[in-house]
Amino acid sequence: MAYLDPTKGNARAAKQAAAVTNAAALTSVVAAGANPTKAEYDALRADVSALQTKLNAALTALRTAGVIAP
């Protein structure tokens, strides 16, 4: 286990993950009726896609820094 080996732990201790900016504010709105419109659906899908991209960037940064396994 690398975290029990002082030589490997010290090498990793100074490593930081790359900065990842916060997720943007939501652009979607609450559906007006019982069924969402295409525009409401598309806005929600765009928000989810942006959040997925942000999460993947954060995971990549953590892997690169050696915080989580590749």
Secondary structure as GFF3:
##gff-version 3
##sequence-region A 1 70
A	DSSP	three_ten_helix	2	4	.	.	.	ID=ss1
A	DSSP	alpha_helix	6	13	.	.	.	ID=ss2
A	DSSP	alpha_helix	38	64	.	.	.	ID=ss3
###
